[in-house]
Amino acid sequence: GAPQAVILLEKLIALGARYIFCMGWCGSIAASVAIGDLVLARNALSEEGTSPHYPVGNKKVEASGLLMRYLADALSRRGCPFHQGRIWTTDAIFRETENKVLSYAREGILAVDMEISALFTVGLFRGVHVAGLLAVSDELGTLRWRPGFRSPAFRQARISAVEVILDTCQTLIQETAG
């Protein structure tokens, strides 16, 4: 969840990291997003308890535009289809109520996870670049939970996400070295 992810992020920042790519899982709440799809998180609705400890004022909490472009380019080069948009982050998985799922899906939110809003908030607070690429593990958009944790599509999505992030890191290193 968000607290553990932020502990790791804070350690990486303390060690000098300035560009952080997060690879995670999410559950789809949009009908167009299926198990095994990849989601490039643009920003997030925070319903987790870690973000409020990092006051960012009225600044918009979102992924680094720079890293988003690098990830989108790498996904396209590899021919990986992906969705790009808003994520709902909650640490209360049994409070993903019917009303919230339907309401957030109508607002255009693609998926739900447990970390990304906190990671984006800490990145903004600490002045580092953070982006997230999520593999869809399950679906909730029909209000009938459909798990896909053992599906070949989900396994392949995780492999693709790691490969895309590694490619992106390589490109970033090459372009910023010098």
C-alpha positions as CSV (number, residue, x, y, z in Angstrom):
1,G,0.0,0.0,0.0
2,A,0.8,3.7,0.0
3,P,2.8,3.8,3.3
4,Q,5.2,1.1,2.2
5,A,5.6,2.5,-1.3
6,V,6.4,5.9,0.1
7,I,9.0,4.5,2.5
8,L,10.8,3.0,-0.5
9,L,10.4,6.2,-2.5
10,E,11.8,8.4,0.3
11,K,14.8,6.1,0.6
12,L,15.4,6.3,-3.2
13,I,15.2,10.1,-3.1
14,A,17.6,10.2,-0.1
15,L,20.0,8.1,-2.1
16,G,19.9,10.7,-4.9
17,A,17.2,9.3,-7.3
18,R,15.5,12.1,-9.3
19,Y,13.7,10.0,-11.9
20,I,11.5,7.3,-10.5
21,F,9.4,4.8,-12.6
22,C,6.8,2.9,-10.6
23,M,5.5,-0.4,-11.9
24,G,2.3,-1.7,-10.2
25,W,-1.0,-3.4,-10.5
26,C,-4.5,-2.0,-10.7
27,G,-8.1,-3.1,-10.9
28,S,-10.1,-1.8,-13.9
29,I,-13.3,0.2,-13.2
30,A,-13.7,1.3,-16.9
31,A,-15.4,-1.0,-19.3
32,S,-12.7,-0.3,-21.9
33,V,-9.9,-1.5,-19.7
34,A,-9.4,-5.3,-19.3
35,I,-7.2,-7.7,-17.4
36,G,-3.8,-7.7,-19.0
37,D,-4.0,-4.1,-20.3
38,L,-1.4,-1.5,-19.4
39,V,-2.4,1.8,-17.8
40,L,-0.1,4.8,-17.9
41,A,-1.3,6.8,-14.8
42,R,-1.6,10.5,-15.6
43,N,-2.9,11.6,-12.2
44,A,-4.9,10.2,-9.3
45,L,-7.8,10.7,-7.0
46,S,-6.4,10.2,-3.5
47,E,-8.5,8.3,-0.9
48,E,-5.4,7.0,0.9
49,G,-4.0,8.2,4.2
50,T,-0.4,9.0,3.3
51,S,-0.7,11.9,0.9
52,P,-2.0,14.4,3.4
53,H,1.3,14.2,5.3
54,Y,3.0,15.9,2.3
55,P,1.5,19.3,1.9
56,V,1.7,20.5,-1.7
57,G,-0.8,23.4,-1.5
58,N,-2.8,24.0,-4.6
59,K,-0.3,22.3,-6.9
60,K,-1.7,19.7,-9.3
61,V,-0.6,16.2,-8.2
62,E,0.2,14.2,-11.4
63,A,2.9,12.2,-13.0
64,S,5.9,13.8,-14.4
65,G,5.1,15.0,-18.0
66,L,8.7,14.2,-19.0
67,L,8.6,10.6,-17.8
68,M,5.1,10.2,-19.2
69,R,6.4,11.1,-22.7
70,Y,9.3,8.7,-22.3
71,L,7.0,5.9,-21.3
72,A,4.4,6.6,-24.0
73,D,7.2,6.6,-26.6
74,A,8.6,3.3,-25.3
75,L,5.2,1.7,-25.3
76,S,4.5,2.8,-28.8
77,R,7.9,1.7,-30.1
78,R,7.3,-1.8,-28.6
79,G,3.8,-1.9,-30.1
80,C,2.2,-2.2,-26.6
81,P,-1.3,-0.9,-26.5
82,F,-2.1,1.2,-23.4
83,H,-4.6,3.4,-21.7
84,Q,-3.6,6.7,-20.3
85,G,-5.6,8.5,-17.6
86,R,-6.7,9.0,-14.0
87,I,-6.4,6.4,-11.3
88,W,-8.4,6.1,-8.0
89,T,-6.1,5.3,-5.1
90,T,-7.6,3.8,-1.9
91,D,-6.2,1.8,1.0
92,A,-9.7,0.6,1.9
93,I,-10.2,-2.2,-0.6
94,F,-13.4,-3.4,0.9
95,R,-14.9,0.2,0.6
96,E,-14.8,0.1,-3.2
97,T,-18.5,0.5,-3.1
98,E,-20.9,0.3,-6.0
99,N,-21.6,4.0,-5.9
100,K,-18.0,4.9,-5.9
101,V,-17.1,2.5,-8.7
102,L,-19.9,3.7,-10.9
103,S,-19.4,7.4,-10.1
104,Y,-15.6,7.3,-10.7
105,A,-16.0,5.4,-13.9
106,R,-18.5,8.0,-15.1
107,E,-15.9,10.7,-14.3
108,G,-13.4,8.9,-16.6
109,I,-11.3,7.2,-14.0
110,L,-9.8,4.1,-15.5
111,A,-8.7,1.9,-12.5
112,V,-8.1,1.6,-8.8
113,D,-4.9,1.0,-7.0
114,M,-3.3,1.5,-3.5
115,E,-0.2,3.6,-4.1
116,I,0.0,5.9,-7.1
117,S,-1.5,9.0,-5.6
118,A,0.9,8.9,-2.7
119,L,3.9,8.4,-5.0
120,F,2.9,11.3,-7.2
121,T,2.3,13.5,-4.1
122,V,5.7,12.7,-2.6
123,G,7.4,13.3,-6.0
124,L,5.8,16.7,-6.2
125,F,6.7,17.5,-2.5
126,R,10.3,16.4,-2.9
127,G,10.8,17.9,-6.4
128,V,11.5,14.6,-8.3
129,H,10.1,13.1,-11.4
130,V,7.7,10.2,-10.8
131,A,5.6,8.2,-13.3
132,G,3.6,5.0,-13.0
133,L,2.8,2.1,-15.4
134,L,0.2,-0.3,-14.1
135,A,-0.8,-3.8,-15.2
136,V,-4.5,-4.6,-14.9
137,S,-4.9,-7.5,-12.5
138,D,-8.7,-7.6,-12.1
139,E,-11.9,-6.0,-13.2
140,L,-14.6,-4.3,-11.2
141,G,-16.4,-2.1,-13.7
142,T,-19.4,-4.5,-14.1
143,L,-19.7,-4.5,-10.3
144,R,-19.0,-8.2,-10.4
145,W,-15.4,-8.8,-9.4
146,R,-13.4,-10.6,-12.1
147,P,-9.9,-11.6,-10.8
148,G,-7.2,-12.2,-13.3
149,F,-4.1,-12.6,-11.1
150,R,-3.2,-15.9,-12.6
151,S,-4.1,-15.1,-16.2
152,P,-1.5,-15.3,-18.9
153,A,-2.6,-11.8,-20.1
154,F,-1.8,-10.3,-16.7
155,R,1.6,-12.2,-16.5
156,Q,2.5,-10.8,-20.0
157,A,1.4,-7.3,-19.0
158,R,3.8,-7.3,-16.0
159,I,6.6,-8.5,-18.2
160,S,5.9,-5.9,-20.8
161,A,5.7,-3.2,-18.2
162,V,9.1,-4.1,-16.8
163,E,10.6,-4.2,-20.3
164,V,9.1,-0.8,-21.2
165,I,10.5,0.7,-18.0
166,L,13.9,-0.7,-18.6
167,D,13.9,0.6,-22.2
168,T,12.8,4.0,-20.9
169,C,15.5,4.1,-18.3
170,Q,18.1,3.3,-21.0
171,T,16.8,6.1,-23.2
172,L,16.7,8.5,-20.4
173,I,20.3,7.7,-19.4
174,Q,21.5,8.1,-23.0
175,E,19.7,11.4,-23.5
176,T,20.7,13.0,-20.2
177,A,24.3,11.8,-20.1
178,G,26.9,14.3,-21.0
